[in-house]
Amino acid sequence: MSASLLLLALLSALPQEPVPEALPMEGTALTIDGVEIPMSTFAPWLIRFRGESKAAEFIEYWLLEREARRLGVVVPNPVVRAETDARLAERIRVAFDGDRSRWLEESAVDHRTEKGLRLELDIQVRGELSAAAILGVEREITEEMLTREWRYRHGRGGHTIDARVIEVEVAIPPPPPGALQADLNRQRDEARQLVRETILGFRRRIQEGESFERIAQRYSVHETAARGGVFENGFLAGEFSSEVLDQLEKVPAGKISPPILGMGSWWLFAVDDVRKTPLESVREDIRRELLTRPPTAEDVGNLRRRLLADCEWKVMPAMWAEPGSEPRRLEEVVLEIDGIPIRRAEYTRWLAHYHGEVIAPRFVETYLIEREAKRRGLNMTREEMERRVEEDIALIRLEQGKESEPAWLEFLTSTDRTPESMRRDMYAIRPALYLAEDMMMAEREITDAMIEERWVEKYGEGGHALNARLIRLRVAESIPARNERDKWEKLREIYLEKKEIADRIVERLENGEDFGALARRYSDHPETKMHGGEFPDGLILSDWPHDIVNHLSNLEAGEISDILETETSICIFEILDQRHVPLETVRDTIADELARERPNRVDLATFRNVLMRYVPYSVGPAMSS
């Protein structure tokens, strides 16, 4: 056992300060517009609002504490507080130039208190220190770990190099629309050659006596540039790819390397020394360093996942029972971990300390919405709430492209939810938002300008209705990439793949295959896919670029469009019919549609912000007791 772990074990044997298990229900959790909200009101709401969704987070924390107790390395409270103090001091030093009053002022803007911030950080720090202590006890330095670290530091086979570096990135401009792969390859090769000539020029200048350091400082994009190409902790072979090392290892000491291509850049190295470092000569040094090295975020994450996977836990029905704060309710079991009951009092206290101040604005918003709705005489029946929840779930499934039950269940599982838990979350969160929507709709005034604007959106200038079917192939929404060049290359590959699919679809349509069947199979447009590509409410012309609308307007019923492109998709349309729709024939229908239309997310967010903007509220002492 290391000295630090031995000290921790000795400290953990000391008596710990007693910790109250329950929050003071009679104390003030919040004060809103002069009205004191007791913890007996806030705590049940907190459990109902976030209890189930935060359960796994609490259980991970609880399991770390249990494992630390089993191994005898419980982190003492003074150690936690000291680390919390150190982290806060560093944050104040870096972000606020050491001005503590500025930190407190900014925290107050977000309705955060110093005590609440410390409690939140205490929980985070305790979890991290417990994980580090557990990993320290369990850590085993294997031969594989030693060998990997040796190669990382001292090179493959112990081929140790001391070198300085100049890096120049190869910048490849974005490809023009319609560029072929051959064009992309040529563009890439030309960009590479241009940078290679630049690197060769640097090499000649250095060989003629110009300072490597000066050129590195002026032209290199590597993080060593300010130091003239010198690595702060020495050259580490593990930070470079095999393609770079293959060339660099051929360069003798005292020489300048040729230009080396790799990792999206051209490299030039000044090799100052080359030597052999056998593993046995550094084995014990590496072992000692690995034993004292703090665990990585990956190590901690793996430990948390392992502990969670090795236990059995479940949310108990009391978690989503009707709110209550009387003593008997605080004794109810809301979670069970490996058969051990977790009472409402214990879980509420953790939840309030770790998330209470952060979640408090949602309670304030809910309180204000319900107060305003009551003042206006608005309420919502259980039946109405259930209908709107189901509408929202259907909309989420449509937006996520998860209309089929297997796809929907897979999506929920990937987010650690079930259909039942999602509905419970929505019943806890959505009612206040629905009341806000109702208030907005009640004060909405439908004007002639709004009706005409919607008419133009639906039917275009002059009332030109266009019904069509669509097959859409999205190129990409987000692409993991090392850099912009890598991103464009991957995008281009996906584009060419989707373009080839679109070409085959057009060929099959020309051979008489059914558009609807192909749309159901290939299209990824959530609104139309399951309808065989047909827009349920007709094609909304304002949703599409002018060049696409102009192209479609020139087609007759039954005609197939060219392969058309937006910024993110490849599209094929089939025209079903076109007709003239005068405004007066649909005025009443559009007015009714506008009156019934639920507010969009931006307008709803604006309403909620305005509602809270001028209402003062503060966090009370019971939140952090």
Secondary structure, DSSP 4 states (H G I P E B T S, - for coil): --HHHHHHHHHHTSPPPP--SS--TTSEEEEETTEEEEHHHHHHHHHHHHTTTTHHHHHHHHHHHHHHHHHT-PPPHHHHHHHHHHHHHHHHHHHHTT-HHHHHHHHHHTT--HHHHHHHHHHHHHHHHHHHHHHHHH----HHHHHHHHHHHH-GGGEEEEEEEEEEE---PPPPTT--HHHHHHHHHHHHHHHHHHHHHHHHHHHTT--HHHHHHHH--STTGGGTTB-TT---GGGS-HHHHHHHTTSPTT-BPPPEEETTEEEEEEEEEEEE--HHHHHHHHHHHHHHSPPPHHHHHHHHHHHHHTS-EEE-GGGGSPP--SHHHHTSEEEEETTEEEEHHHHHHHHIIIIIHHHHHHHHHHHHHHHHHHHHT----HHHHHHHHHHHHHHHHHHHT--SHHHHHHHHHHTT--HHHHHHHHHHHHHHHHHHHHHHHHT----HHHHHHHHHHHHTTTTEEEEEEEEEEE--S----SSHHHHHHHHHHHHHHHHHHHHHHHHHHHTT--HHHHHHHH---TTTGGGTTB-TT---GGGS-HHHHHHHHTPPTTPBPPPEE-SSEEEEEEEEEEEE--HHHHHHHHHHHHHHPPPPHHHHHHHHHHHHHT--EEE-GGGG-
